[in-house]
């Protein structure tokens, strides 16, 4: 059974994978932050960083979706929104 925190961790991980696959140098900062908070959560199970950085990642993904709708999967955004709203 996945907890809400684990669902958020997985949504953040999926966002990280998206940013890693899209080799845009502008994504370096968000990639580093996502890697850090995911690792931190895996270590201490405190999700506060996931909420903070997950929201930033969500905002970036929404902006990308506006400019290039086919580039960002709708499910990626929906999973992050759902996990952050809990």
Secondary structure, 3 states (H helix, E strand, C coil): CCCHHHHHHHHHHHHHHHHHHCCCHHHHHHHHHHHHHHHHHHHHCCCHHHHHHHHHHHHHHHHHHHHCCCCCCHHHHHHHHHHHCC
